[in-house]
Amino acid sequence: MYEILIVGGGPAGLTAAIYAACAGKHVAVLERGSTGGQIISAPLVENYPGIPSVSGTELARQMTEQAKSLGAELLSAEAT
């Protein structure tokens, strides 16, 4: 049973999962495609807080790994 269910695994959803997991909540992220959302198609993301320059794919990978390492579960599913 999850305390928090997040619909969408883009940057906002992954950030929400990171903060919820840090708060000790049992959280899951529902994503129908690849985690990271549209940012994975960005060749370059600049001035993201704490990261001067990174590819969208790498940023999504790092956010996904951080969420998972904190205990968030990422589920491949579509919310209807």
ZALUM-490630 format. One record per residue: residue number from 1; x, y, z of N, C-alpha, C, CB in turn; chain; residue in three letters. Coordinates in steps of 0.001 Angstrom, whole numbers, plus 500000, padded with zeros to 6 digits. Each point is the difference from the previous one (the first is absolute). Glycine has a CB too. Layout:
! ZALUM-490630
<setor><pos>NUM</pos><n_x>X</n_x><n_y>Y</n_y><n_z>Z</n_z><ca_x>X</ca_x><ca_y>Y</ca_y><ca_z>Z</ca_z><c_x>X</c_x><c_y>Y</c_y><c_z>Z</c_z><cb_x>X</cb_x><cb_y>Y</cb_y><cb_z>Z</cb_z><unit>A</unit><code>Ala</code></setor>
...
This chain:
! ZALUM-490630
<setor><pos>1</pos><n_x>500846</n_x><n_y>498831</n_y><n_z>500000</n_z><ca_x>499154</ca_x><ca_y>501169</ca_y><ca_z>500000</ca_z><c_x>500896</c_x><c_y>501238</c_y><c_z>500000</c_z><cb_x>498139</cb_x><cb_y>498757</cb_y><cb_z>501221</cb_z><unit>A</unit><code>Met</code></setor>
<setor><pos>2</pos><n_x>501558</n_x><n_y>502168</n_y><n_z>497885</n_z><ca_x>500775</ca_x><ca_y>501226</ca_y><ca_z>499892</ca_z><c_x>499306</c_x><c_y>501132</c_y><c_z>500746</c_z><cb_x>500906</cb_x><cb_y>499245</cb_y><cb_z>497781</cb_z><unit>A</unit><code>Tyr</code></setor>
<setor><pos>3</pos><n_x>499899</n_x><n_y>501613</n_y><n_z>502818</n_z><ca_x>499450</ca_x><ca_y>501194</ca_y><ca_z>500630</ca_z><c_x>499832</c_x><c_y>501114</c_y><c_z>498968</c_z><cb_x>501074</cb_x><cb_y>499354</cb_y><cb_z>502187</cb_z><unit>A</unit><code>Glu</code></setor>
<setor><pos>4</pos><n_x>499820</n_x><n_y>500658</n_y><n_z>496822</n_z><ca_x>499955</ca_x><ca_y>501020</ca_y><ca_z>498954</ca_z><c_x>500187</c_x><c_y>499319</c_y><c_z>498651</c_z><cb_x>500903</cb_x><cb_y>501777</cb_y><cb_z>501578</cb_z><unit>A</unit><code>Ile</code></setor>
<setor><pos>5</pos><n_x>498220</n_x><n_y>498543</n_y><n_z>497484</n_z><ca_x>500085</ca_x><ca_y>499490</ca_y><ca_z>498636</ca_z><c_x>500141</c_x><c_y>501204</c_y><c_z>499074</c_z><cb_x>498598</cb_x><cb_y>497922</cb_y><cb_z>500549</cb_z><unit>A</unit><code>Leu</code></setor>
<setor><pos>6</pos><n_x>502478</n_x><n_y>502111</n_y><n_z>498691</n_z><ca_x>500293</ca_x><ca_y>501119</ca_y><ca_z>499110</ca_z><c_x>499756</c_x><c_y>499552</c_y><c_z>498570</c_z><cb_x>501705</cb_x><cb_y>500955</cb_y><cb_z>501616</cb_z><unit>A</unit><code>Ile</code></setor>
<setor><pos>7</pos><n_x>497490</n_x><n_y>499809</n_y><n_z>497669</n_z><ca_x>499698</ca_x><ca_y>499687</ca_y><ca_z>498604</ca_z><c_x>500925</c_x><c_y>500821</c_y><c_z>499122</c_z><cb_x>497575</cb_x><cb_y>499466</cb_y><cb_z>500536</cb_z><unit>A</unit><code>Val</code></setor>
<setor><pos>8</pos><n_x>503324</n_x><n_y>499860</n_y><n_z>498774</n_z><ca_x>500943</ca_x><ca_y>500650</ca_y><ca_z>499100</ca_z><c_x>501409</c_x><c_y>499970</c_y><c_z>500552</c_z><cb_x>498172</cb_x><cb_y>501458</cb_y><cb_z>499188</cb_z><unit>A</unit><code>Gly</code></setor>
<setor><pos>9</pos><n_x>502740</n_x><n_y>498035</n_y><n_z>500007</n_z><ca_x>501391</ca_x><ca_y>499864</ca_y><ca_z>500419</ca_z><c_x>500936</c_x><c_y>500986</c_y><c_z>499341</c_z><cb_x>499538</cb_x><cb_y>497641</cb_y><cb_z>500381</cb_z><unit>A</unit><code>Gly</code></setor>
<setor><pos>10</pos><n_x>499962</n_x><n_y>503565</n_y><n_z>499319</n_z><ca_x>500861</ca_x><ca_y>501057</ca_y><ca_z>499483</ca_z><c_x>500755</c_x><c_y>500649</c_y><c_z>501149</c_z><cb_x>498422</cb_x><cb_y>500404</cb_y><cb_z>498076</cb_z><unit>A</unit><code>Gly</code></setor>
<setor><pos>11</pos><n_x>502286</n_x><n_y>500695</n_y><n_z>501649</n_z><ca_x>500773</ca_x><ca_y>500664</ca_y><ca_z>501052</ca_z><c_x>499164</c_x><c_y>500381</c_y><c_z>501230</c_z><cb_x>501485</cb_x><cb_y>500857</cb_y><cb_z>498207</cb_z><unit>A</unit><code>Pro</code></setor>
<setor><pos>12</pos><n_x>497309</n_x><n_y>499641</n_y><n_z>501598</n_z><ca_x>499160</ca_x><ca_y>500386</ca_y><ca_z>501145</ca_z><c_x>499586</c_x><c_y>498778</c_y><c_z>500807</c_z><cb_x>499164</cb_x><cb_y>501985</cb_y><cb_z>498715</cb_z><unit>A</unit><code>Ala</code></setor>
<setor><pos>13</pos><n_x>500438</n_x><n_y>496943</n_y><n_z>500609</n_z><ca_x>499598</ca_x><ca_y>498789</ca_y><ca_z>500694</ca_z><c_x>501156</c_x><c_y>499351</c_y><c_z>500744</c_z><cb_x>498254</cb_x><cb_y>499671</cb_y><cb_z>498280</cb_z><unit>A</unit><code>Gly</code></setor>
<setor><pos>14</pos><n_x>502916</n_x><n_y>500306</n_y><n_z>501096</n_z><ca_x>501171</ca_x><ca_y>499422</ca_y><ca_z>500658</ca_z><c_x>500430</c_x><c_y>500841</c_y><c_z>501194</c_z><cb_x>500728</cb_x><cb_y>499025</cb_y><cb_z>497815</cb_z><unit>A</unit><code>Leu</code></setor>
<setor><pos>15</pos><n_x>499181</n_x><n_y>502294</n_y><n_z>502045</n_z><ca_x>500331</ca_x><ca_y>500880</ca_y><ca_z>501125</ca_z><c_x>499032</c_x><c_y>499765</c_y><c_z>501153</c_z><cb_x>500934</cb_x><cb_y>501718</cb_y><cb_z>498412</cb_z><unit>A</unit><code>Thr</code></setor>
<setor><pos>16</pos><n_x>497784</n_x><n_y>498165</n_y><n_z>501279</n_z><ca_x>499004</ca_x><ca_y>499721</ca_y><ca_z>501036</ca_z><c_x>500300</c_x><c_y>498668</c_y><c_z>500685</c_z><cb_x>498279</cb_x><cb_y>501315</cb_y><cb_z>498711</cb_z><unit>A</unit><code>Ala</code></setor>
<setor><pos>17</pos><n_x>502120</n_x><n_y>497690</n_y><n_z>500509</n_z><ca_x>500322</ca_x><ca_y>498690</ca_y><ca_z>500571</ca_z><c_x>501212</c_x><c_y>500085</c_y><c_z>500917</c_z><cb_x>499044</cb_x><cb_y>498895</cb_y><cb_z>497970</cb_z><unit>A</unit><code>Ala</code></setor>
<setor><pos>18</pos><n_x>501952</n_x><n_y>501874</n_y><n_z>501632</n_z><ca_x>501206</ca_x><ca_y>500159</ca_y><ca_z>500819</ca_z><c_x>499638</c_x><c_y>500637</c_y><c_z>501340</c_z><cb_x>501424</cb_x><cb_y>500223</cb_y><cb_z>497920</cb_z><unit>A</unit><code>Ile</code></setor>
<setor><pos>19</pos><n_x>497806</n_x><n_y>500855</n_y><n_z>502049</n_z><ca_x>499635</ca_x><ca_y>500681</ca_y><ca_z>501250</ca_z><c_x>499084</c_x><c_y>499145</c_y><c_z>500862</c_z><cb_x>500237</cb_x><cb_y>502187</cb_y><cb_z>498837</cb_z><unit>A</unit><code>Tyr</code></setor>
<setor><pos>20</pos><n_x>498835</n_x><n_y>497109</n_y><n_z>500543</n_z><ca_x>499099</ca_x><ca_y>499135</ca_y><ca_z>500775</ca_z><c_x>500771</c_x><c_y>498861</c_y><c_z>500651</c_z><cb_x>498114</cb_x><cb_y>500573</cb_y><cb_z>498450</cb_z><unit>A</unit><code>Ala</code></setor>
<setor><pos>21</pos><n_x>502800</n_x><n_y>498824</n_y><n_z>500804</n_z><ca_x>500804</ca_x><ca_y>498911</ca_y><ca_z>500561</ca_z><c_x>500901</c_x><c_y>500507</c_y><c_z>501121</c_z><cb_x>499946</cb_x><cb_y>498833</cb_y><cb_z>497782</cb_z><unit>A</unit><code>Ala</code></setor>
<setor><pos>22</pos><n_x>500606</n_x><n_y>502363</n_y><n_z>502050</n_z><ca_x>500821</ca_x><ca_y>500593</ca_y><ca_z>501069</ca_z><c_x>499185</c_x><c_y>500245</c_y><c_z>501260</c_z><cb_x>501440</cb_x><cb_y>501070</cb_y><cb_z>498268</cb_z><unit>A</unit><code>Cys</code></setor>
<setor><pos>23</pos><n_x>497263</n_x><n_y>499174</n_y><n_z>501559</n_z><ca_x>499111</ca_x><ca_y>500225</ca_y><ca_z>501146</ca_z><c_x>499533</c_x><c_y>498693</c_y><c_z>500624</c_z><cb_x>499259</cb_x><cb_y>502130</cb_y><cb_z>498950</cb_z><unit>A</unit><code>Ala</code></setor>
<setor><pos>24</pos><n_x>501250</n_x><n_y>496752</n_y><n_z>500524</n_z><ca_x>499666</ca_x><ca_y>498706</ca_y><ca_z>500575</ca_z><c_x>498695</c_x><c_y>499397</c_y><c_z>499510</c_z><cb_x>501250</cb_x><cb_y>500727</cb_y><cb_z>501950</cb_z><unit>A</unit><code>Gly</code></setor>
<setor><pos>25</pos><n_x>498218</n_x><n_y>499800</n_y><n_z>496969</n_z><ca_x>498741</ca_x><ca_y>499479</ca_y><ca_z>499456</ca_z><c_x>500270</c_x><c_y>498838</c_y><c_z>499052</c_z><cb_x>498949</cb_x><cb_y>502276</cb_y><cb_z>500216</cb_z><unit>A</unit><code>Lys</code></setor>
<setor><pos>26</pos><n_x>500105</n_x><n_y>496795</n_y><n_z>499723</n_z><ca_x>500069</ca_x><ca_y>498892</ca_y><ca_z>499046</ca_z><c_x>499370</c_x><c_y>500522</c_y><c_z>498705</c_z><cb_x>499884</cb_x><cb_y>498165</cb_y><cb_z>501839</cb_z><unit>A</unit><code>His</code></setor>
<setor><pos>27</pos><n_x>500936</n_x><n_y>502040</n_y><n_z>497148</n_z><ca_x>499576</ca_x><ca_y>500719</ca_y><ca_z>498796</ca_z><c_x>500251</c_x><c_y>499172</c_y><c_z>498748</c_z><cb_x>500478</cb_x><cb_y>502170</cb_y><cb_z>501145</cb_z><unit>A</unit><code>Val</code></setor>
<setor><pos>28</pos><n_x>498614</n_x><n_y>497993</n_y><n_z>497887</n_z><ca_x>500178</ca_x><ca_y>499372</ca_y><ca_z>498694</ca_z><c_x>499732</c_x><c_y>501047</c_y><c_z>498926</c_z><cb_x>499323</cb_x><cb_y>497715</cb_y><cb_z>500903</cb_z><unit>A</unit><code>Ala</code></setor>
<setor><pos>29</pos><n_x>501392</n_x><n_y>502153</n_y><n_z>497999</n_z><ca_x>499833</ca_x><ca_y>500871</ca_y><ca_z>498844</ca_z><c_x>499452</c_x><c_y>499153</c_y><c_z>498863</c_z><cb_x>501896</cb_x><cb_y>501541</cb_y><cb_z>500734</cb_z><unit>A</unit><code>Val</code></setor>
<setor><pos>30</pos><n_x>496980</n_x><n_y>498890</n_y><n_z>498676</n_z><ca_x>499434</ca_x><ca_y>499330</ca_y><ca_z>498829</ca_z><c_x>500465</c_x><c_y>500726</c_y><c_z>498751</c_z><cb_x>497980</cb_x><cb_y>499230</cb_y><cb_z>501316</cb_z><unit>A</unit><code>Leu</code></setor>
<setor><pos>31</pos><n_x>502629</n_x><n_y>500057</n_y><n_z>497766</n_z><ca_x>500451</ca_x><ca_y>500578</ca_y><ca_z>498735</ca_z><c_x>499707</c_x><c_y>499013</c_y><c_z>498894</c_z><cb_x>501808</cb_x><cb_y>501341</cb_y><cb_z>501147</cb_z><unit>A</unit><code>Glu</code></setor>
<setor><pos>32</pos><n_x>497517</n_x><n_y>499105</n_y><n_z>497811</n_z><ca_x>499653</ca_x><ca_y>499083</ca_y><ca_z>498911</ca_z><c_x>501132</c_x><c_y>499813</c_y><c_z>499004</c_z><cb_x>497645</cb_x><cb_y>500688</cb_y><cb_z>500272</cb_z><unit>A</unit><code>Arg</code></setor>
<setor><pos>33</pos><n_x>503285</n_x><n_y>500271</n_y><n_z>499687</n_z><ca_x>501136</ca_x><ca_y>499898</ca_y><ca_z>499085</ca_z><c_x>501295</c_x><c_y>499925</c_y><c_z>500776</c_z><cb_x>498736</cb_x><cb_y>501262</cb_y><cb_z>498259</cb_z><unit>A</unit><code>Gly</code></setor>
<setor><pos>34</pos><n_x>502253</n_x><n_y>499429</n_y><n_z>501241</n_z><ca_x>501295</ca_x><ca_y>500044</ca_y><ca_z>500679</ca_z><c_x>499979</c_x><c_y>501062</c_y><c_z>501091</c_z><cb_x>501159</cb_x><cb_y>499220</cb_y><cb_z>497904</cb_z><unit>A</unit><code>Ser</code></setor>
<setor><pos>35</pos><n_x>499468</n_x><n_y>500489</n_y><n_z>503216</n_z><ca_x>500093</ca_x><ca_y>501023</ca_y><ca_z>501034</ca_z><c_x>500857</c_x><c_y>501149</c_y><c_z>499476</c_z><cb_x>499737</cb_x><cb_y>498267</cb_y><cb_z>501843</cb_z><unit>A</unit><code>Thr</code></setor>
<setor><pos>36</pos><n_x>499918</n_x><n_y>502919</n_y><n_z>498594</n_z><ca_x>500703</ca_x><ca_y>501190</ca_y><ca_z>499541</ca_z><c_x>499101</c_x><c_y>500889</c_y><c_z>499166</c_z><cb_x>502124</cb_x><cb_y>498725</cb_y><cb_z>500037</cb_z><unit>A</unit><code>Gly</code></setor>
<setor><pos>37</pos><n_x>496842</n_x><n_y>500703</n_y><n_z>499381</n_z><ca_x>499080</ca_x><ca_y>500790</ca_y><ca_z>499185</ca_z><c_x>500673</c_x><c_y>500590</c_y><c_z>498772</c_z><cb_x>498726</cb_x><cb_y>500518</cb_y><cb_z>502055</cb_z><unit>A</unit><code>Gly</code></setor>
<setor><pos>38</pos><n_x>500822</n_x><n_y>500647</n_y><n_z>497547</n_z><ca_x>500504</ca_x><ca_y>500628</ca_y><ca_z>498776</ca_z><c_x>501436</c_x><c_y>500484</c_y><c_z>500123</c_z><cb_x>497683</cb_x><cb_y>500671</cb_y><cb_z>499498</cb_z><unit>A</unit><code>Gln</code></setor>
<setor><pos>39</pos><n_x>502801</n_x><n_y>499470</n_y><n_z>501730</n_z><ca_x>501367</ca_x><ca_y>500514</ca_y><ca_z>500165</ca_z><c_x>501038</c_x><c_y>499047</c_y><c_z>499412</c_z><cb_x>499261</cb_x><cb_y>501192</cb_y><cb_z>502072</cb_z><unit>A</unit><code>Ile</code></setor>
<setor><pos>40</pos><n_x>500388</n_x><n_y>497533</n_y><n_z>497783</n_z><ca_x>500984</ca_x><ca_y>499055</ca_y><ca_z>499459</ca_z><c_x>500338</c_x><c_y>500302</c_y><c_z>498543</c_z><cb_x>499141</cb_x><cb_y>498269</cb_y><cb_z>501579</cb_z><unit>A</unit><code>Ile</code></setor>
<setor><pos>41</pos><n_x>500004</n_x><n_y>502495</n_y><n_z>497746</n_z><ca_x>500290</ca_x><ca_y>500341</ca_y><ca_z>498605</ca_z><c_x>500838</c_x><c_y>501275</c_y><c_z>499876</c_z><cb_x>497862</cb_x><cb_y>498890</cb_y><cb_z>499349</cb_z><unit>A</unit><code>Ser</code></setor>
<setor><pos>42</pos><n_x>502433</n_x><n_y>501770</n_y><n_z>501770</n_z><ca_x>500805</ca_x><ca_y>501223</ca_y><ca_z>499966</ca_z><c_x>501487</c_x><c_y>499644</c_y><c_z>499929</c_z><cb_x>498223</cb_x><cb_y>501239</cb_y><cb_z>501316</cb_z><unit>A</unit><code>Ala</code></setor>
<setor><pos>43</pos><n_x>502467</n_x><n_y>499226</n_y><n_z>497647</n_z><ca_x>501425</ca_x><ca_y>499686</ca_y><ca_z>499915</ca_z><c_x>500824</c_x><c_y>500693</c_y><c_z>501075</c_z><cb_x>499702</cb_x><cb_y>499688</cb_y><cb_z>497569</cb_z><unit>A</unit><code>Pro</code></setor>
<setor><pos>44</pos><n_x>499811</n_x><n_y>501463</n_y><n_z>502912</n_z><ca_x>500752</ca_x><ca_y>500748</ca_y><ca_z>500998</ca_z><c_x>499034</c_x><c_y>500742</c_y><c_z>500920</c_z><cb_x>501944</cb_x><cb_y>500247</cb_y><cb_z>498403</cb_z><unit>A</unit><code>Leu</code></setor>
<setor><pos>45</pos><n_x>498241</n_x><n_y>499579</n_y><n_z>502893</n_z><ca_x>499245</ca_x><ca_y>500725</ca_y><ca_z>501016</ca_z><c_x>501014</c_x><c_y>500838</c_y><c_z>500756</c_z><cb_x>498187</cb_x><cb_y>498187</cb_y><cb_z>500208</cb_z><unit>A</unit><code>Val</code></setor>
<setor><pos>46</pos><n_x>501610</n_x><n_y>503119</n_y><n_z>499802</n_z><ca_x>500941</ca_x><ca_y>500895</ca_y><ca_z>500664</ca_z><c_x>499335</c_x><c_y>500700</c_y><c_z>501176</c_z><cb_x>501216</cb_x><cb_y>500333</cb_y><cb_z>497835</cb_z><unit>A</unit><code>Glu</code></setor>
<setor><pos>47</pos><n_x>499593</n_x><n_y>499941</n_y><n_z>503176</n_z><ca_x>499574</ca_x><ca_y>500747</ca_y><ca_z>501184</ca_z><c_x>498922</c_x><c_y>499311</c_y><c_z>500808</c_z><cb_x>500593</cb_x><cb_y>502030</cb_y><cb_z>498787</cb_z><unit>A</unit><code>Asn</code></setor>
<setor><pos>48</pos><n_x>499364</n_x><n_y>496648</n_y><n_z>501181</n_z><ca_x>499115</ca_x><ca_y>499266</ca_y><ca_z>500907</ca_z><c_x>500626</c_x><c_y>500152</c_y><c_z>501377</c_z><cb_x>499204</cb_x><cb_y>498309</cb_y><cb_z>498204</cb_z><unit>A</unit><code>Tyr</code></setor>
<setor><pos>49</pos><n_x>500000</n_x><n_y>501915</n_y><n_z>502834</n_z><ca_x>500586</ca_x><ca_y>500252</ca_y><ca_z>501324</ca_z><c_x>501065</c_x><c_y>498973</c_y><c_z>500393</c_z><cb_x>497843</cb_x><cb_y>501038</cb_y><cb_z>500653</cb_z><unit>A</unit><code>Pro</code></setor>
<setor><pos>50</pos><n_x>503341</n_x><n_y>499459</n_y><n_z>499572</n_z><ca_x>501107</ca_x><ca_y>499151</ca_y><ca_z>500428</ca_z><c_x>500759</c_x><c_y>499326</c_y><c_z>498875</c_z><cb_x>498733</cb_x><cb_y>499641</cb_y><cb_z>502036</cb_z><unit>A</unit><code>Gly</code></setor>
<setor><pos>51</pos><n_x>500764</n_x><n_y>500463</n_y><n_z>496737</n_z><ca_x>500647</ca_x><ca_y>499342</ca_y><ca_z>498861</ca_z><c_x>500131</c_x><c_y>501025</c_y><c_z>498873</c_z><cb_x>499053</cb_x><cb_y>497710</cb_y><cb_z>500654</cb_z><unit>A</unit><code>Ile</code></setor>
<setor><pos>52</pos><n_x>502156</n_x><n_y>502749</n_y><n_z>499062</n_z><ca_x>500159</ca_x><ca_y>501035</ca_y><ca_z>498977</ca_z><c_x>499564</c_x><c_y>499560</c_y><c_z>498602</c_z><cb_x>501867</cb_x><cb_y>500876</cb_y><cb_z>501351</cb_z><unit>A</unit><code>Pro</code></setor>
<setor><pos>53</pos><n_x>498441</n_x><n_y>497866</n_y><n_z>498276</n_z><ca_x>499696</ca_x><ca_y>499530</ca_y><ca_z>498648</ca_z><c_x>499969</c_x><c_y>498474</c_y><c_z>499992</c_z><cb_x>501075</cb_x><cb_y>502060</cb_y><cb_z>498982</cb_z><unit>A</unit><code>Ser</code></setor>
<setor><pos>54</pos><n_x>497881</n_x><n_y>497374</n_y><n_z>500410</n_z><ca_x>499844</ca_x><ca_y>498549</ca_y><ca_z>499953</ca_z><c_x>499025</c_x><c_y>499663</c_y><c_z>498872</c_z><cb_x>500469</cb_x><cb_y>499770</cb_y><cb_z>502505</cb_z><unit>A</unit><code>Val</code></setor>
<setor><pos>55</pos><n_x>499642</n_x><n_y>499030</n_y><n_z>496945</n_z><ca_x>499013</ca_x><ca_y>499580</ca_y><ca_z>499007</ca_z><c_x>498702</c_x><c_y>499652</c_y><c_z>500719</c_z><cb_x>501816</cb_x><cb_y>499132</cb_y><cb_z>498446</cb_z><unit>A</unit><code>Ser</code></setor>
<setor><pos>56</pos><n_x>497081</n_x><n_y>500996</n_y><n_z>500856</n_z><ca_x>498714</ca_x><ca_y>499659</ca_y><ca_z>500592</ca_z><c_x>499931</c_x><c_y>498543</c_y><c_z>500420</c_z><cb_x>498956</cb_x><cb_y>501759</cb_y><cb_z>498611</cb_z><unit>A</unit><code>Gly</code></setor>
<setor><pos>57</pos><n_x>501635</n_x><n_y>497377</n_y><n_z>500599</n_z><ca_x>500010</ca_x><ca_y>498575</ca_y><ca_z>500321</ca_z><c_x>500765</c_x><c_y>499733</c_y><c_z>501298</c_z><cb_x>499855</cb_x><cb_y>499467</cb_y><cb_z>497548</cb_z><unit>A</unit><code>Thr</code></setor>
<setor><pos>58</pos><n_x>501295</n_x><n_y>501176</n_y><n_z>502608</n_z><ca_x>500805</ca_x><ca_y>499809</ca_y><ca_z>501207</ca_z><c_x>499301</c_x><c_y>500584</c_y><c_z>501221</c_z><cb_x>502080</cb_x><cb_y>500057</cb_y><cb_z>498608</cb_z><unit>A</unit><code>Glu</code></setor>
<setor><pos>59</pos><n_x>497293</n_x><n_y>501092</n_y><n_z>501243</n_z><ca_x>499267</ca_x><ca_y>500602</ca_y><ca_z>501119</ca_z><c_x>498873</c_x><c_y>499071</c_y><c_z>500443</c_z><cb_x>500560</cb_x><cb_y>502318</cb_y><cb_z>499160</cb_z><unit>A</unit><code>Leu</code></setor>
<setor><pos>60</pos><n_x>498688</n_x><n_y>497150</n_y><n_z>499898</n_z><ca_x>498911</ca_x><ca_y>499071</ca_y><ca_z>500328</ca_z><c_x>500543</c_x><c_y>498746</c_y><c_z>500678</c_z><cb_x>498672</cb_x><cb_y>500871</cb_y><cb_z>498053</cb_z><unit>A</unit><code>Ala</code></setor>
<setor><pos>61</pos><n_x>502464</n_x><n_y>498625</n_y><n_z>501473</n_z><ca_x>500609</ca_x><ca_y>498810</ca_y><ca_z>500605</ca_z><c_x>500380</c_x><c_y>500274</c_y><c_z>501448</c_z><cb_x>500862</cb_x><cb_y>499281</cb_y><cb_z>497752</cb_z><unit>A</unit><code>Arg</code></setor>
<setor><pos>62</pos><n_x>499772</n_x><n_y>501867</n_y><n_z>502499</n_z><ca_x>500421</ca_x><ca_y>500335</ca_y><ca_z>501354</ca_z><c_x>498797</c_x><c_y>500175</c_y><c_z>500929</c_z><cb_x>502048</cb_x><cb_y>501098</cb_y><cb_z>499059</cb_z><unit>A</unit><code>Gln</code></setor>
<setor><pos>63</pos><n_x>496910</n_x><n_y>499555</n_y><n_z>500468</n_z><ca_x>498804</ca_x><ca_y>500208</ca_y><ca_z>500823</ca_z><c_x>499317</c_x><c_y>498668</c_y><c_z>500301</c_z><cb_x>499698</cb_x><cb_y>502288</cb_y><cb_z>498992</cb_z><unit>A</unit><code>Met</code></setor>
<setor><pos>64</pos><n_x>500247</n_x><n_y>496841</n_y><n_z>500006</n_z><ca_x>499391</ca_x><ca_y>498682</ca_y><ca_z>500176</ca_z><c_x>500773</c_x><c_y>499195</c_y><c_z>501030</c_z><cb_x>499171</cb_x><cb_y>500047</cb_y><cb_z>497633</cb_z><unit>A</unit><code>Thr</code></setor>
<setor><pos>65</pos><n_x>502141</n_x><n_y>499933</n_y><n_z>502238</n_z><ca_x>500833</ca_x><ca_y>499251</ca_y><ca_z>500944</ca_z><c_x>499890</c_x><c_y>500553</c_y><c_z>501416</c_z><cb_x>501563</cb_x><cb_y>499471</cb_y><cb_z>498135</cb_z><unit>A</unit><code>Glu</code></setor>
<setor><pos>66</pos><n_x>498363</n_x><n_y>501848</n_y><n_z>501998</n_z><ca_x>499866</ca_x><ca_y>500581</ca_y><ca_z>501331</ca_z><c_x>498668</c_x><c_y>499603</c_y><c_z>500624</c_z><cb_x>501455</cb_x><cb_y>501925</cb_y><cb_z>499313</cb_z><unit>A</unit><code>Gln</code></setor>
<setor><pos>67</pos><n_x>497467</n_x><n_y>498150</n_y><n_z>499908</n_z><ca_x>498687</ca_x><ca_y>499615</ca_y><ca_z>500524</ca_z><c_x>499995</c_x><c_y>498535</c_y><c_z>500430</c_z><cb_x>498912</cb_x><cb_y>501711</cb_y><cb_z>498515</cb_z><unit>A</unit><code>Ala</code></setor>
<setor><pos>68</pos><n_x>501646</n_x><n_y>497423</n_y><n_z>500653</n_z><ca_x>500060</ca_x><ca_y>498570</ca_y><ca_z>500331</ca_z><c_x>500851</c_x><c_y>499745</c_y><c_z>501242</c_z><cb_x>499708</cb_x><cb_y>499461</cb_y><cb_z>497574</cb_z><unit>A</unit><code>Lys</code></setor>
<setor><pos>69</pos><n_x>501425</n_x><n_y>501235</n_y><n_z>502517</n_z><ca_x>500891</ca_x><ca_y>499771</ca_y><ca_z>501135</ca_z><c_x>499365</c_x><c_y>500409</c_y><c_z>501326</c_z><cb_x>501932</cb_x><cb_y>500348</cb_y><cb_z>498475</cb_z><unit>A</unit><code>Ser</code></setor>
<setor><pos>70</pos><n_x>497087</n_x><n_y>500533</n_y><n_z>501458</n_z><ca_x>499299</ca_x><ca_y>500441</ca_y><ca_z>501202</ca_z><c_x>498782</c_x><c_y>499128</c_y><c_z>500321</c_z><cb_x>500786</cb_x><cb_y>502317</cb_y><cb_z>499520</cb_z><unit>A</unit><code>Leu</code></setor>
<setor><pos>71</pos><n_x>498943</n_x><n_y>496720</n_y><n_z>499601</n_z><ca_x>498906</ca_x><ca_y>499072</ca_y><ca_z>500260</ca_z><c_x>498755</c_x><c_y>500198</c_y><c_z>499169</c_z><cb_x>500878</cb_x><cb_y>499885</cb_y><cb_z>502227</cb_z><unit>A</unit><code>Gly</code></setor>
<setor><pos>72</pos><n_x>499097</n_x><n_y>501113</n_y><n_z>496907</n_z><ca_x>498836</ca_x><ca_y>500194</ca_y><ca_z>499126</ca_z><c_x>499936</c_x><c_y>498855</c_y><c_z>498988</c_z><cb_x>500135</cb_x><cb_y>502527</cb_y><cb_z>500279</cb_z><unit>A</unit><code>Ala</code></setor>
<setor><pos>73</pos><n_x>498659</n_x><n_y>497037</n_y><n_z>499433</n_z><ca_x>499807</ca_x><ca_y>498950</ca_y><ca_z>499002</ca_z><c_x>499508</c_x><c_y>500631</c_y><c_z>498711</c_z><cb_x>499493</cb_x><cb_y>498289</cb_y><cb_z>501792</cb_z><unit>A</unit><code>Glu</code></setor>
<setor><pos>74</pos><n_x>501108</n_x><n_y>501338</n_y><n_z>497100</n_z><ca_x>499578</ca_x><ca_y>500496</ca_y><ca_z>498690</ca_z><c_x>499290</c_x><c_y>498884</c_y><c_z>499280</c_z><cb_x>501913</cb_x><cb_y>501636</cb_y><cb_z>499886</cb_z><unit>A</unit><code>Leu</code></setor>
<setor><pos>75</pos><n_x>496821</n_x><n_y>498599</n_y><n_z>499796</n_z><ca_x>499161</ca_x><ca_y>498982</ca_y><ca_z>499401</ca_z><c_x>499630</c_x><c_y>500394</c_y><c_z>498573</c_z><cb_x>499108</cb_x><cb_y>499383</cb_y><cb_z>502271</cb_z><unit>A</unit><code>Leu</code></setor>
<setor><pos>76</pos><n_x>500989</n_x><n_y>499673</n_y><n_z>496824</n_z><ca_x>499570</ca_x><ca_y>500232</ca_y><ca_z>498639</ca_z><c_x>498497</c_x><c_y>499766</c_y><c_z>499927</c_z><cb_x>502267</cb_x><cb_y>499320</cb_y><cb_z>499077</cb_z><unit>A</unit><code>Ser</code></setor>
<setor><pos>77</pos><n_x>496987</n_x><n_y>501767</n_y><n_z>500838</n_z><ca_x>498539</ca_x><ca_y>499909</ca_y><ca_z>499999</ca_z><c_x>499423</c_x><c_y>501289</c_y><c_z>499451</c_z><cb_x>500029</cb_x><cb_y>498431</cb_y><cb_z>501973</cb_z><unit>A</unit><code>Ala</code></setor>
<setor><pos>78</pos><n_x>498732</n_x><n_y>501491</n_y><n_z>497601</n_z><ca_x>499280</ca_x><ca_y>501173</ca_y><ca_z>499527</ca_z><c_x>498825</c_x><c_y>500270</c_y><c_z>500910</c_z><cb_x>500704</cb_x><cb_y>499545</cb_y><cb_z>497639</cb_z><unit>A</unit><code>Glu</code></setor>
<setor><pos>79</pos><n_x>499216</n_x><n_y>501668</n_y><n_z>502872</n_z><ca_x>498874</ca_x><ca_y>500379</ca_y><ca_z>500861</ca_z><c_x>498789</c_x><c_y>500304</c_y><c_z>499125</c_z><cb_x>501572</cb_x><cb_y>500928</cb_y><cb_z>501771</cb_z><unit>A</unit><code>Ala</code></setor>
<setor><pos>80</pos><n_x>497300</n_x><n_y>498499</n_y><n_z>498600</n_z><ca_x>498770</ca_x><ca_y>500277</ca_y><ca_z>499239</ca_z><c_x>498909</c_x><c_y>500480</c_y><c_z>500925</c_z><cb_x>500619</cb_x><cb_y>498271</cb_y><cb_z>498310</cb_z><unit>A</unit><code>Thr</code></setor>
